[in-house]
Amino acid sequence: MNELLAWARAQGYRVKMLTLTARHGRDDDLAELLERMKDAKQRWARHRAYRRIKPHMIGSVTATEVTGGGAHGWHPHFHVIVILDGDVDLSSLRDAWLASLRGAGLDGTGAGWDIRSGDEAGRYVAKWGAAEELALKDRKKGRAGRTPAQLLAASCDEGDRRAGYLWAEYARVFHGRRQLVWSRGLKALAGVGEVDDQEAAQDQQQDGQIETGRANIPHAVWRGDVATRGADRRAELLDRAEEVGPDQAAAEVVEQGLPDRDVLEDPDPPPYQPPPGGIGLR
């Protein structure tokens, strides 16, 4: 992914990241919800608004992620990295996504759509790497579920039976499913080849970089004020550390936190209705 984004920048292309999800509840079955979201994404790609923008798309990569165990059940979502031939306005794709959800028997509000500008997404990717950006799963404070790895850890280390059941459901649904999908021809166009696990691990070591400073930030502060889905401020924190040093930047975060990002959401959405055929009905 980092090789792809470096190529895109060298070609003068613009990069944007979309996050797509749907409203969901505790009674929703993960397999059913995921299949309906996949159907919605296919409908979205056929929508006239999408077809108008498609000629400007060089390619895209979609990551499928899920968290579970929160107040609103399973939370599957797509992160879509889009490479464009210019500064294209993608705002029309929001209504197209919400309409596609309805066509697939799901529901959505403004919170089901998030877009990062090319500059913003590029800053995160440049400082943290594409894998970290795609894997950022935390959502709103107090409502976030746990990642599959966290569910497995809770089952093994804490004897959490519910987490174990959720992990088993996740493993059954995602077994054999590709979680990172490239658009056709993009790898060849960018000259990106397949790498094995050993090569990928070596790349992640970021050889040649020099550590200039280090500071500790409490986990609760990091997840509550810095690296959340609603208020992602990792790049800003590093910028501040470069200005005043890591210790001072960390102290400022602990003392006063960082401002939340605005999250687009309907002011008074209707009550959530789970799709028919879910686990609640059964």
C-alpha positions as CSV (number, residue, x, y, z in Angstrom):
1,M,0.0,0.0,0.0
2,N,2.8,2.4,0.8
3,E,4.4,1.6,-2.5
4,L,1.2,2.4,-4.3
5,L,0.7,5.7,-2.5
6,A,4.3,6.8,-3.2
7,W,3.7,6.0,-6.9
8,A,0.4,8.0,-6.9
9,R,2.2,11.0,-5.4
10,A,5.0,10.8,-7.9
11,Q,2.5,10.7,-10.8
12,G,0.7,13.8,-9.4
13,Y,-2.5,12.0,-8.6
14,R,-4.8,12.8,-5.7
15,V,-5.5,10.3,-3.0
16,K,-8.7,10.3,-0.8
17,M,-10.0,7.8,1.7
18,L,-13.7,7.0,2.1
19,T,-15.2,5.1,5.0
20,L,-18.6,3.4,4.3
21,T,-20.8,1.8,6.9
22,A,-24.5,1.2,7.7
23,R,-26.7,1.6,10.8
24,H,-26.6,-1.6,12.8
25,G,-28.0,-3.1,16.1
26,R,-27.3,-5.8,18.6
27,D,-29.8,-8.2,16.9
28,D,-28.1,-8.1,13.5
29,D,-26.4,-11.2,12.3
30,L,-22.8,-10.6,11.1
31,A,-23.0,-12.7,7.9
32,E,-26.3,-11.2,6.9
33,L,-25.2,-7.7,7.6
34,L,-21.9,-8.1,5.7
35,E,-23.6,-9.6,2.6
36,R,-26.1,-6.8,2.5
37,M,-23.3,-4.2,2.8
38,K,-21.4,-6.0,-0.1
39,D,-24.6,-5.8,-2.1
40,A,-24.9,-2.1,-1.3
41,K,-21.3,-1.5,-2.4
42,Q,-22.0,-3.2,-5.7
43,R,-25.1,-1.0,-6.2
44,W,-23.1,2.0,-5.3
45,A,-20.6,1.3,-8.1
46,R,-23.5,1.1,-10.5
47,H,-25.1,4.4,-9.3
48,R,-25.1,7.3,-11.9
49,A,-23.2,9.5,-9.5
50,Y,-20.4,7.0,-9.2
51,R,-20.4,6.4,-13.0
52,R,-20.0,10.2,-13.5
53,I,-16.8,10.2,-11.4
54,K,-15.4,6.8,-12.5
55,P,-13.6,8.2,-15.5
56,H,-11.4,10.3,-13.1
57,M,-10.6,7.2,-11.0
58,I,-7.2,5.7,-11.6
59,G,-8.0,2.9,-9.2
60,S,-9.0,2.0,-5.7
61,V,-8.2,-0.4,-2.8
62,T,-10.9,-1.5,-0.4
63,A,-10.3,-2.9,3.1
64,T,-13.1,-4.7,4.9
65,E,-13.0,-4.3,8.7
66,V,-15.3,-5.2,11.6
67,T,-15.6,-4.5,15.3
68,G,-18.0,-6.3,17.7
69,G,-19.3,-6.4,21.2
70,G,-20.2,-2.7,21.5
71,A,-23.6,-1.3,22.4
72,H,-24.8,-1.6,18.8
73,G,-23.5,-5.0,17.9
74,W,-21.3,-5.8,14.9
75,H,-19.9,-2.8,13.0
76,P,-18.6,-3.9,9.6
77,H,-17.3,-1.1,7.4
78,F,-15.3,-0.4,4.3
79,H,-12.2,1.8,4.0
80,V,-11.7,2.8,0.4
81,I,-8.5,4.4,-0.8
82,V,-9.3,6.2,-4.1
83,I,-6.7,7.4,-6.5
84,L,-7.9,10.3,-8.8
85,D,-6.5,12.1,-11.7
86,G,-7.2,15.5,-10.1
87,D,-8.9,17.3,-7.3
88,V,-12.4,15.7,-7.9
89,D,-15.3,16.5,-5.6
90,L,-16.6,13.2,-4.3
91,S,-19.4,14.6,-2.1
92,S,-22.1,13.4,-4.5
93,L,-21.1,9.8,-3.7
94,R,-22.5,10.3,-0.1
95,D,-26.2,10.3,-1.2
96,A,-25.4,7.5,-3.7
97,W,-24.1,5.4,-0.8
98,L,-27.1,6.0,1.4
99,A,-29.5,5.2,-1.5
100,S,-27.5,2.0,-2.2
101,L,-27.9,1.0,1.4
102,R,-31.7,1.4,1.2
103,G,-31.7,-0.7,-2.0
104,A,-29.9,-3.5,-0.2
105,G,-32.4,-3.5,2.7
106,L,-30.2,-1.5,5.1
107,D,-30.3,2.0,6.5
108,G,-27.8,4.8,6.8
109,T,-27.3,8.3,8.1
110,G,-24.6,10.9,7.6
111,A,-22.4,9.1,10.0
112,G,-22.3,6.1,7.6
113,W,-20.1,8.2,5.3
114,D,-16.7,9.8,6.0
115,I,-14.2,11.3,3.6
116,R,-10.6,12.4,4.1
117,S,-9.1,15.0,1.9
118,G,-6.1,14.1,-0.1
119,D,-3.8,16.3,2.0
120,E,-5.2,14.9,5.3
121,A,-5.1,11.3,4.2
122,G,-1.6,11.8,2.8
123,R,-0.3,13.3,6.0
124,Y,-1.5,10.3,8.0
125,V,-0.2,7.8,5.5
126,A,3.2,9.5,5.2
127,K,3.7,9.6,9.0
128,W,2.1,6.3,10.0
129,G,1.9,4.1,6.9
130,A,-1.1,2.9,5.0
131,A,-1.6,-0.3,7.0
132,E,-2.0,1.7,10.2
133,E,-4.5,4.1,8.6
134,L,-6.6,1.3,7.1
135,A,-6.7,-0.5,10.4
136,L,-7.8,2.4,12.5
137,K,-11.1,1.0,13.9
138,D,-12.0,3.0,17.0
139,R,-15.3,4.9,16.7
140,K,-17.3,7.2,19.0
141,K,-16.4,7.3,22.6
142,G,-18.3,4.9,24.8
143,R,-19.9,3.1,21.8
144,A,-16.9,1.4,20.2
145,G,-16.7,-2.4,19.9
146,R,-13.6,-4.5,20.0
147,T,-11.4,-5.6,17.1
148,P,-11.3,-9.4,16.4
149,A,-7.9,-9.6,18.0
150,Q,-9.2,-7.9,21.2
151,L,-12.1,-10.3,21.3
152,L,-9.8,-13.3,21.1
153,A,-7.5,-11.9,23.7
154,A,-10.4,-11.2,26.1
155,S,-11.6,-14.8,25.6
156,C,-8.2,-16.3,26.2
157,D,-6.8,-14.0,28.9
158,E,-9.9,-13.0,30.8
159,G,-12.2,-16.0,30.3
160,D,-14.8,-13.7,28.6
161,R,-17.3,-16.2,27.2
162,R,-19.3,-13.7,25.2
163,A,-16.1,-12.4,23.6
164,G,-15.3,-16.0,22.7
165,Y,-18.7,-16.5,21.0
166,L,-18.2,-13.3,19.1
167,W,-14.7,-14.3,18.0
168,A,-16.0,-17.7,16.7
169,E,-18.8,-15.9,14.8
170,Y,-16.2,-13.5,13.2
171,A,-13.8,-16.4,12.3
172,R,-16.6,-18.4,10.7
173,V,-17.9,-15.4,8.6
174,F,-14.5,-14.1,7.5
175,H,-12.8,-17.4,6.8
176,G,-11.5,-17.4,3.2
177,R,-12.8,-13.8,2.7
178,R,-10.4,-11.3,1.1
179,Q,-10.1,-8.3,3.4
180,L,-8.0,-6.1,1.1
181,V,-9.2,-5.9,-2.5
182,W,-7.5,-3.9,-5.3
183,S,-9.3,-2.7,-8.4
184,R,-8.5,-4.6,-11.6
185,G,-5.2,-3.6,-13.2
186,L,-4.1,-1.2,-10.4
187,K,-1.2,-3.3,-9.2
188,A,0.2,-3.7,-12.7
189,L,-0.3,0.0,-13.5
190,A,1.6,1.0,-10.3
191,G,4.2,-1.6,-10.8
192,V,3.4,-3.2,-7.4
193,G,4.3,-6.8,-7.1
194,E,3.3,-9.4,-4.6
195,V,5.5,-9.7,-1.5
196,D,5.8,-12.5,1.0
197,D,5.4,-12.1,4.7
198,Q,9.2,-11.9,5.4
199,E,9.6,-9.0,2.9
200,A,6.6,-7.2,4.3
201,A,7.9,-7.5,7.8
202,Q,11.3,-6.1,6.7
203,D,9.6,-3.2,5.0
204,Q,7.7,-2.4,8.2
205,Q,11.0,-2.0,10.1
206,Q,11.4,1.3,8.2
207,D,15.2,0.9,7.7
208,G,17.1,4.1,7.5
209,Q,14.9,6.2,9.9
210,I,16.4,7.6,13.0
211,E,14.5,8.1,16.3
212,T,14.8,11.6,17.6
213,G,12.7,11.4,20.7
214,R,10.2,9.4,22.6
215,A,7.4,10.0,25.1
216,N,4.8,7.9,26.8
217,I,1.0,8.7,26.5
218,P,-1.5,6.8,28.6
219,H,-3.5,4.3,26.6
220,A,-6.9,5.9,27.6
221,V,-5.7,9.3,26.5
222,W,-4.4,7.9,23.2
223,R,-7.6,6.2,22.4
224,G,-9.9,8.9,23.9
225,D,-8.3,12.0,22.5
226,V,-5.8,11.1,19.7
227,A,-6.5,8.0,17.7
228,T,-10.3,7.8,17.5
229,R,-12.5,7.5,14.5
230,G,-14.3,10.7,15.5
231,A,-11.2,12.7,16.4
232,D,-8.1,11.4,14.7
233,R,-5.3,13.7,15.6
234,R,-2.2,11.5,15.2
235,A,-0.6,13.7,12.6
236,E,-1.3,16.9,14.5
237,L,0.3,15.4,17.6
238,L,3.5,14.6,15.7
239,D,3.5,18.1,14.2
240,R,3.3,19.5,17.7
241,A,6.1,17.2,18.9
242,E,8.3,18.5,16.2
243,E,7.7,22.0,17.4
244,V,8.0,21.7,21.2
245,G,9.5,18.2,21.7
246,P,7.8,14.9,22.4
247,D,7.7,15.3,26.2
248,Q,6.0,18.7,26.0
249,A,3.5,17.5,23.3
250,A,2.6,14.4,25.4
251,A,2.1,16.6,28.5
252,E,-0.2,18.9,26.6
253,V,-2.4,16.0,25.4
254,V,-2.6,14.6,28.9
255,E,-3.5,17.9,30.3
256,Q,-6.0,19.3,27.8
257,G,-6.6,16.7,25.1
258,L,-7.1,17.6,21.4
259,P,-10.3,18.9,19.8
260,D,-12.7,16.5,18.2
261,R,-13.2,16.3,14.4
262,D,-16.7,17.2,13.2
263,V,-18.7,14.1,12.5
264,L,-21.5,14.5,10.0
265,E,-24.7,12.9,11.4
266,D,-28.4,13.5,11.1
267,P,-29.6,15.6,14.0
268,D,-32.6,13.3,14.8
269,P,-32.4,10.0,12.8
270,P,-35.4,7.7,13.1
271,P,-35.3,4.6,15.4
272,Y,-33.1,1.9,14.1
273,Q,-34.9,-1.1,12.4
274,P,-32.8,-4.2,11.9
275,P,-33.1,-5.8,8.5
276,P,-35.4,-8.8,8.2
277,G,-34.0,-12.3,8.7
278,G,-31.4,-11.3,11.3
279,I,-30.5,-13.1,14.5
280,G,-33.2,-11.2,16.4
281,L,-36.0,-12.7,14.4
282,R,-34.5,-16.2,14.5
